[in-house]
Amino acid sequence: MERGWGEAGVKELIINRGHARSLIVRYNKGDMSNKKHNIKRVVITIHPKMSGANDQARQVSDFLQNLGITVEICNTANCDLPQKLAASEVDLLIALGGDGTMLRAGHLTAPFGIPLLGINMGRFGFLMQLGRDEWQQYLPRLVSGDFEIENRMMLKAEHWRAEKLLASFQVLNEVVVCRGQVVRPIRIRAEVDGYTLASYVADGLIASTPTGSTAYAMAVGGPIMPPELRNILIVPVAPHLSMDQAVILPAGACVNFYPSSDHQAVMSIDGHAPVSLKNEDRVAIMASENQVKFVVFQDPGYFYRNLSHYMEQNPSIGGLK
């Protein structure tokens, strides 16, 4: 079903593929910014345990310094990067690693509006803009300002117990409320804007950003959403005699998950260590005021080319070198 161009200059194509499987293709030029950025001070952040990352970071640093850029290499585990970002001492952060490194970097840069560029050193690297053999080709364009900024939506997740807020989290990929170590489903009631959406008996329930739609949500059969969208995706994990359809909500929606179980239930944010939940705790999910600014060199179709490439040759099982 093709909906054509609307007043906002948006084209949307929906292809249904059975249970919870669809592809939504939507491009809004307003979500991409080609505003010129003056890049003079760069920090390269690396995964402390990734083989070859230090040598690669030094090569990137030397290359940029020869182009007149001030560069600092920073290990994510032991540097004062948050303080530097808060003090506006950084014009750009380069994350050198895999998707996990990019997620951590996105959490750091988003509150300060600092652009982020990923150079892949891992296997998958779906969030990374450049491969390990491409950066020399593109970094001169970075210095000259020949790139665009792709604004990636984030979520805010709050953990409530009765009327007490226990914790608040920023989310780039997904919030997952799921069972713990006991291999039995849990019950999760989902509300949207105060109204019951569904009650699930499942291994878990995911609330994802468009960026996260190609992560855990895709693995359990959810729809693939282009990263420039602003929507909240709800996908159940292994539902048992429960609604098995994915639901796409507008960014203005407020979602609440209420877990209930006679065994352990947990919450995880972007794959981080799980947080224990008690029965009738509330996990509130909404659009964040923050967004991650991804540096993009390629045309908008890069997302679909990368998607096709990764799905044809899954790098997590050694299909790509």
N, C-alpha and C positions, 0 to 999 in steps of 0.2 A: 504494500500500500504506500503510494507516494503522495506526500502532502503538498509538495511544491514550495514556492517562496512566499513567505508571509511579509507582514509590514516591517518586521524587524530585520529583514534580510536573512532569514533562516530557512534552510532547506532540511527536511527531515524525511528519512526513509526508514521504515520499520519492516523487518522481515521476521515473521514468526517461525520458530523451529520446534514446536511442541512444548513440553513442560518446562517452563522457566527459561526457555532458550530463545533469545531474540538478539538482533543486532540493531542498535539505534545509531544512525549516522546523522550527525547534526553539526553544522559549522556556523558559528556566529563570529563575524569579523570583529565585533566589539570585544571579544575575549582575548584577542591578540593585540599587543601593543608594539609599535615600531618606534616609539619614542627613543631618541638618541640618549644613550647613557655614556657618560665620560668615565671610562675605566682606567684608573691610575694605580689603585692599591688592591692587590689580590691576595687572598689567603687560600692555600691549598690544604685541604684536610684529607687525611688518609686513614684507612683501617689499620690499627696497630699490628694486627696479626696476618695481614694479607701479604703473601709472598711477592716480592718484586715491587711493592708499592712505594717504598722509600726511593729506590733507584728511579722509578718512573716519575715520582714527584720532583726529584732533583732535575731531571731532564726538562720537564714542563717549566719549572722555575727558571732555569737558565735560558730557555727559549723566550719566555716572557720578559725577563730582565734585559735581554738583548733588544727587545722592542720598546724599552723604556719604562717598563712597569715595575713598581715596587712589589716584591713577592715575599711572603712568609709561609713556610711549611709548618703545619700544625697537626700533631697527633690528637685525635678526638678524645683520647683518654686522659691527657695531661696538659692541656693548654688553656689559656684564659680567653678562648674564642668568644664566649658569650659576652664578656666584658668589652672586647674589641668591637663586636657588632653593636652593642648598646651605645658605645661612644662614637659611632659613625666613623670608625677608623678603617672600614673595609668597604670597597665599592662592589666587590664580587667575591663569592666563595666558589671554589672549584672542589667538588667532591670526587676523590679518586678511589674507586673501589667497586662495590656491587650495589644492588638495590638497598641493602641494609644501611650502607654508608650514606646513600642518597636520602633515605628516610630520616636518619639522624640529622643530616645537614639541613633538610627541609624544616625540621622542628626548630633548629637554631635560627635560621634566617627569616622565617615567616614573620615573627613579631616586629622585625625591623625593616621589612620590605627590601632586603638585600637580594639581588639576583643570584641564581644558583645554576652552575653548569656541572654536569656529570660526565666523567670520563670513565668508561667501563674497564675494570680490572677483574671482574668476577665472571661467573658463567652466564648468568641470565642477563642482568643489566637492562631490564625493560624500561626503567626510569632514566637511564643514562642517554644523553644526547649523542655522545661521540664514542667510538671504539678506540681501543688502545693504539691503533695504527692510523687514526684519522686526525688527531689533535693538531699536528703540525700544519695541516691543510687549513684548519678553521681558526686557529688562534690569532693569526693576523687580522681576520675579519672581526674578531672580538675586540681587538685593540682599536680598530678603526670605527667601531660602533655599528658594523654591518650585521645586525642580528635583531631578532624580535624577542619579546617577553610573552610567554604563555602563562596566564594566571591560573593556578590550580587551586580549586576549592579545598578548604579544610573543614572538618567538623569539630565541635566541642562536645565532649562526653563528661557527664557529671555523675558521680556515685553518691546516691542519697540513701540514708537509713532513717526512716521516719521523716522528721523535718530537719535533719542535720545533714549538711553537705560534708562528705568525708574527703572527697578529692575531685579535682577537675583536670581534664586532659585535652591536649590538642591532637588531632587525628588527621593524618594525610591519606592513609589507606583505608583502614576499617576498624570498627569496634566489634568485638565478638563476645557474646554472652553464651557460654557453653558448659557442658559437663566437665567435671574434673577427671581424676584418674579412674573412677569407676565407670566401666563401659556399659552405661545404661542411659537412656535419654532423660532429659529434664523437661519440665513444663515452663513455658515462657509466654506470658501475656504481653501483647504489643498494643500500645495505644498511639494514635496519631491525633495531635491537637485535642486531647482529652476524650477521644472516641475510640472504642475498641476496634482495632484492625483485625486481629485474629488471636486465637490461643493455640500455641504450638506444642506438640510433643515431639521433641527432636534432639539431636546431639547439640544443636546450638542455633543461634540466630545472628546474622551479620547485618550491620549497618555500614554501608560503604560509600565512599566518595566516587566520582567518576574515575579518578586515578586508581582507586582500589578495585574497580570493577574488573581489572585484568589480573588481580592477585587471587586471594582466597575465594572471593565471590565467583570468579570465573571457574575455579576448580570445582565448585559444587553446582555448576550449571546455570549461573546467573548470566544476565545479558551483558554485553560489552558496550561500554559507554565512552565516547570520545572525551579526552581529558578537559576540554574547554567548557563542558557542560557544568551547570550548577544544579545538581539533583542529589537526593539521598536515596540510595538503593537498599532495599530490605530483601535478604535472601535467607531462607532456612537451610540448615545443614542436616541432611538425612532425616527429614520429617517422617514421622510414623503416624499414618491415618490422620494427617493434618494437612492444612493448605500447603501445597508444594510450589506455588507460583511465586516468582519474584515480583516485588512491587517497587515502582519508581515514584518518588515523591518530590514535590517542589522544594527548593532550598529553604523556603520560609516555614516549612513544617517543623513541629516539635514532636519528637518520637520518644516514647518511654517503653523500656523493657522491664518486666517484672518476673524474675525467675522464681521457681518454686520446685523443691526437690527434697527427697529424703536422703540424698547423698550430696556430694560436693558440687557446687556450681561456681564458675569463675568468670571473670571478665579479662579480656586481653586487648591492648591498644597497639595497633601496628606491629603485632608479633612480639611485644615486650612481655616480661614476666607476668604471669596471671595474678589477678587481684581476687581474693576470696569474696564470695557474695553469700548473704544469708537470705532465707525466704522472705519475699516481699521487699527486699531492697529494690531501689529504683535506679535504673541507668537511663538518664535523660540525654538525648542526642539532638543536636541542632547545628545549623551552619555556624561556623566560627567567623569572627570578625577578621581573622588572619587568612592569608592566602600565600601560597608558595609561588615565587616568580622564577619559572624555568627559562633559561636561555635557550632559544631555538634558532638554528641556522637554516633549517630546511623549510620547504613549503608545507602547508597544512596537511597534505596527504601523507606526510612521513609516518604518522601514527598507524595508518592502515597498512602501509608497506612493512613496517616493523612487525605489526601484528601477524601478518601473513607469513613473514619470514620465520618468526619464532614458533608459530604453530605448525609449520611444515617440518622444522628441524628443532626439536625441543633441546635447548642447551643444557637443561638440568640433568639430562641423561647422557650427555656427551655427544649430542648431535652436532653441536657447533664448536669450533675451536676458537 
